[in-house]
């Protein structure tokens, strides 16, 4: 297989700076706010984003190292195959979270539903229809 190279489009400004205090998923952080700072060269790509809309935030688990084939579901649940979970330690450490946009101002998107660390690289955003 060929190697794939991705370039972040921005990064997350999150209140979570430590893996130990970070929620395991967005249902644990529904009302916690954060921001996505998008590179200004992508401003036109943001032209239709509005408050109240839901998006898939695709990001890179930049603190993840290695992986195990079986893990505990949500860290404490039953042991499951890795691909049946959202565990951050993966062969390709890519995460996906559903977020709700609160505000879009210039290249900064304020959202709720943060379950990622501060300075997490953002790979893409896709509207949920």
C-alpha positions as a Markdown table, in Angstrom:
| # | Residue | x | y | z |
|---|---|---|---|---|
| 1 | Unk | 0.0 | 0.0 | 0.0 |
| 2 | Unk | 1.1 | 3.6 | -0.6 |
| 3 | Unk | 1.6 | 6.1 | 2.1 |
| 4 | Unk | -0.9 | 8.9 | 2.4 |
| 5 | Unk | 0.1 | 12.4 | 3.5 |
| 6 | Unk | -2.5 | 14.8 | 5.0 |
| 7 | Unk | -2.1 | 18.5 | 5.8 |
| 8 | Unk | -4.2 | 19.9 | 8.6 |
| 9 | Unk | -6.7 | 22.7 | 7.7 |
| 10 | Unk | -6.6 | 24.2 | 11.2 |
| 11 | Unk | -6.5 | 23.2 | 14.9 |
| 12 | Unk | -8.7 | 23.0 | 17.9 |
| 13 | Unk | -8.5 | 25.4 | 20.9 |
| 14 | Unk | -9.9 | 23.1 | 23.6 |
| 15 | Unk | -10.1 | 23.5 | 27.4 |
| 16 | Unk | -8.7 | 20.0 | 27.7 |
| 17 | Unk | -4.9 | 19.9 | 27.9 |
| 18 | Unk | -4.4 | 16.6 | 29.5 |
| 19 | Unk | -5.4 | 13.1 | 28.4 |
| 20 | Unk | -6.6 | 12.2 | 31.9 |
| 21 | Unk | -9.3 | 14.9 | 32.1 |
| 22 | Unk | -10.5 | 14.7 | 28.6 |
| 23 | Unk | -14.0 | 13.2 | 27.9 |
| 24 | Unk | -14.2 | 9.9 | 26.0 |
| 25 | Unk | -16.9 | 11.1 | 23.6 |
| 26 | Unk | -19.1 | 14.1 | 22.9 |
| 27 | Unk | -22.0 | 12.8 | 25.0 |
| 28 | Unk | -19.7 | 13.5 | 28.0 |
| 29 | Unk | -19.1 | 17.1 | 26.9 |
| 30 | Unk | -22.3 | 18.3 | 25.3 |
| 31 | Unk | -22.2 | 21.8 | 26.7 |
| 32 | Unk | -18.4 | 22.3 | 26.7 |
| 33 | Unk | -17.3 | 24.9 | 24.2 |
| 34 | Unk | -14.2 | 25.1 | 22.1 |
| 35 | Unk | -13.0 | 26.7 | 18.9 |
| 36 | Unk | -11.6 | 25.5 | 15.6 |
| 37 | Unk | -9.1 | 27.9 | 14.1 |
| 38 | Unk | -9.1 | 27.4 | 10.3 |
| 39 | Unk | -6.2 | 28.4 | 8.1 |
| 40 | Unk | -7.3 | 31.7 | 6.4 |
| 41 | Unk | -6.6 | 30.3 | 3.0 |
| 42 | Unk | -9.8 | 28.2 | 3.5 |
| 43 | Unk | -12.1 | 31.1 | 4.3 |
| 44 | Unk | -14.2 | 30.6 | 1.2 |
| 45 | Unk | -14.7 | 26.9 | 2.1 |
| 46 | Unk | -16.5 | 28.2 | 5.3 |
| 47 | Unk | -18.8 | 30.5 | 3.5 |
| 48 | Unk | -22.1 | 28.6 | 4.2 |
| 49 | Unk | -21.4 | 27.5 | 7.8 |
| 50 | Unk | -24.0 | 28.7 | 10.2 |
| 51 | Unk | -24.8 | 28.7 | 13.9 |
| 52 | Unk | -27.0 | 25.7 | 14.9 |
| 53 | Unk | -25.7 | 23.3 | 12.2 |
| 54 | Unk | -24.1 | 20.0 | 13.0 |
| 55 | Unk | -20.8 | 18.9 | 11.4 |
| 56 | Unk | -18.5 | 15.9 | 11.5 |
| 57 | Unk | -15.1 | 17.1 | 12.7 |
| 58 | Unk | -12.3 | 14.9 | 11.4 |
| 59 | Unk | -9.1 | 15.2 | 13.3 |
| 60 | Unk | -5.7 | 13.6 | 14.0 |
| 61 | Unk | -5.1 | 12.1 | 17.5 |
| 62 | Unk | -1.7 | 13.9 | 17.8 |
| 63 | Unk | -0.9 | 12.4 | 21.2 |
| 64 | Unk | -1.7 | 8.8 | 20.2 |
| 65 | Unk | 1.0 | 6.2 | 20.1 |
| 66 | Unk | 0.7 | 2.6 | 18.9 |
| 67 | Unk | -2.5 | 0.5 | 19.2 |
| 68 | Unk | -4.0 | -2.7 | 20.5 |
| 69 | Unk | -6.3 | -5.0 | 18.5 |
| 70 | Unk | -8.7 | -5.3 | 21.4 |
| 71 | Unk | -9.6 | -2.5 | 23.8 |
| 72 | Unk | -12.1 | -1.8 | 26.5 |
| 73 | Unk | -15.2 | 0.0 | 25.1 |
| 74 | Unk | -15.1 | 3.6 | 26.4 |
| 75 | Unk | -12.1 | 2.7 | 28.5 |
| 76 | Unk | -14.0 | 0.7 | 31.2 |
| 77 | Unk | -16.6 | -1.4 | 29.2 |
| 78 | Unk | -16.4 | -4.8 | 27.7 |
| 79 | Unk | -13.4 | -5.8 | 25.6 |
| 80 | Unk | -14.1 | -5.2 | 21.9 |
| 81 | Unk | -12.2 | -5.2 | 18.6 |
| 82 | Unk | -10.6 | -1.8 | 18.0 |
| 83 | Unk | -12.6 | -1.0 | 14.9 |
| 84 | Unk | -15.8 | -1.3 | 16.9 |
| 85 | Unk | -14.8 | 1.5 | 19.1 |
| 86 | Unk | -13.7 | 5.2 | 19.0 |
| 87 | Unk | -10.4 | 4.5 | 20.9 |
| 88 | Unk | -7.7 | 7.0 | 20.0 |
| 89 | Unk | -4.9 | 4.6 | 19.7 |
| 90 | Unk | -5.3 | 3.2 | 16.2 |
| 91 | Unk | -3.2 | 2.1 | 13.2 |
| 92 | Unk | -4.2 | 5.5 | 11.6 |
| 93 | Unk | -5.0 | 7.8 | 14.6 |
| 94 | Unk | -7.9 | 9.6 | 12.9 |
| 95 | Unk | -10.9 | 10.7 | 15.0 |
| 96 | Unk | -14.4 | 11.8 | 14.1 |
| 97 | Unk | -16.7 | 13.8 | 16.4 |
| 98 | Unk | -20.2 | 15.3 | 15.8 |
| 99 | Unk | -20.2 | 19.0 | 16.8 |
| 100 | Unk | -22.7 | 21.8 | 16.9 |
| 101 | Unk | -21.7 | 25.2 | 15.6 |
| 102 | Unk | -22.4 | 28.0 | 18.0 |
| 103 | Unk | -20.7 | 30.8 | 16.0 |
| 104 | Unk | -18.6 | 31.4 | 12.9 |
| 105 | Unk | -16.5 | 34.6 | 13.0 |
| 106 | Unk | -13.9 | 35.1 | 10.3 |
| 107 | Unk | -11.8 | 31.9 | 10.4 |
| 108 | Unk | -12.8 | 30.8 | 13.9 |
| 109 | Unk | -15.6 | 28.3 | 14.5 |
| 110 | Unk | -17.0 | 28.2 | 18.1 |
| 111 | Unk | -18.7 | 24.9 | 18.8 |
| 112 | Unk | -19.9 | 22.6 | 21.5 |
| 113 | Unk | -19.3 | 18.9 | 21.9 |
| 114 | Unk | -15.5 | 19.0 | 22.3 |
| 115 | Unk | -13.8 | 15.7 | 23.1 |
| 116 | Unk | -10.4 | 16.4 | 21.8 |
| 117 | Unk | -7.2 | 17.9 | 23.3 |
| 118 | Unk | -6.0 | 21.5 | 22.8 |
| 119 | Unk | -4.0 | 22.0 | 19.6 |
| 120 | Unk | -5.5 | 18.9 | 17.9 |
| 121 | Unk | -4.9 | 19.1 | 14.2 |
| 122 | Unk | -8.2 | 19.3 | 12.1 |
| 123 | Unk | -8.2 | 17.4 | 8.9 |
| 124 | Unk | -11.6 | 18.1 | 7.6 |
| 125 | Unk | -15.2 | 19.3 | 8.4 |
| 126 | Unk | -18.3 | 17.8 | 6.8 |
| 127 | Unk | -21.9 | 19.0 | 7.3 |
| 128 | Unk | -24.4 | 16.4 | 8.7 |
| 129 | Unk | -27.6 | 16.5 | 6.7 |
